[in-house]
C-alpha cells in the first residue's frame, strides 16, 4: 500500500467513500494533471458502470450510460473540447498542479484551504 500524503489530491466516489469496505475502482490518485481524465474514466467504467458501487443512485447510472453512448459522437464533433483538455482546465481553475514528487497537489496550501472553504459554504448554505 502507498502511504497517504496529506497534500496529495485524488478522486473518490462520494457515494461509498465513507463505508468501511473498499470497492473496486472507488478511488484514483492521478500521477499528473493530464491523467485526471483517464482516472475519471476508470471510476466511471469500472466502479459505476461496472456495478461495483453499492450506493450509486439508479438515476445517476442511467445518466452515465446515456453520456457514454453520446460521447463518441461528441468527440468527433468539430470544436468539441476533449475530456483531457477539459479536466486540465478544471484543475487549473481549482489551483491543482503536478507535484515534483509525483501526483497532483494544490498550488499552495492556502489555495487548497480557500477552495475547501468555498465548497463547504456552497454545500452547507
N, C-alpha and C positions, 0 to 999 in steps of 0.2 A: 504494500500500500504506500502511496505517496503521502508525504507529510503535508498537512493542510497549513497553508500560509495565509495569515490574516489579510494580506494585501492582494492576494490572488483573486481574480474575478472569474466566475464561472456561471453556467446556466443550469438551473434546476427546475424540475417540474413543480409548479406551485400546488398541484393537486395532492401529490403524495409525498412531498419532501419532508414533512414532519412525522411521517409514520415510522415506527421503529424498524421496519423491514426495508431493505434496499430492493428496488425493482429495476429490471433491465433498462439501460439507457435513460435513466431518470435524471442524470446529471452529466455535464460535459465541461471540462476546463480547457478552453482553446489555447493552443500554443502561440497563436498570433491573432491579431485583429482580423487578418484575412481568412482565418479558419472558423470564425464565428458562424458564418452561413452554413458551412458543412456540419457544424455541431447542431445547429437548429434542425437541419435536415435529418440528422441521425436521431435526434429526440423525436421528431415528428414521425419518421418511418418506423423506427424500432420500438419506441415507447408508446406513442399514441396509436398510430395505425396498426402497430403490431399487437395491440390488445394487452399490453403489459401494465398500463396504468389502471388500478382498480377504482379510482375516483373520478376519472375523466367523464364529464357530462356527455351524454349522447348527442346533444345539440352541437357541441364543440367537435366531436368526432365526425359528425355529418359535414360541418363546415370545412374541416381539414380534408376530407375525402373529395369534396367538390372543388376545393382550391387546387388539390393535386392534379385533378383532371384538366383544369383550365390552365395550369402553369406552363405546360409545354407549348400551347398556342401563344400565350403571352410572351414567352421568352423569345419567340421568333418574330414578334411584332416590332417594326422599326420604331426607335425612340424609347423602347422599354428598357428600364434600368434593371440589370440582373440582381439577383439576391446578394451576391458577394459585394457589389458596389453599394447596394442599399444598406447592408449591415456595416460596411466601413463608414458610411455617413452617420448611421445611428451611433456607432462607437465614438466618432469624433464629437457628436453633439453631447454625449454623456462623459466626455473627457477621458475615454479609455485609450490606452496606448500599449504598444508592445513593451514587455518588461525585459530588461537586459538579462535577467536570469531565466527567461522563458515564461511563457504565459502572457496574460494581459493584466493590466492594473490601471487604477485611476492615475491620471497625470500627476496628481498630488493628493495627499490625504485630505487637504482642505476641499478639493473638488469633489472627492468621494463623499465627505460628510455633508457638503452642500446639496448634492444630488439626493442623498438619503433623506435629508430634512424636507426637501421639496416633495419627494414621493410620499413621505409619511403625511404631510399636510394635505396632499391631494387625496390620498387613500382614506384618511380619517375624518375629513371635513365634509 
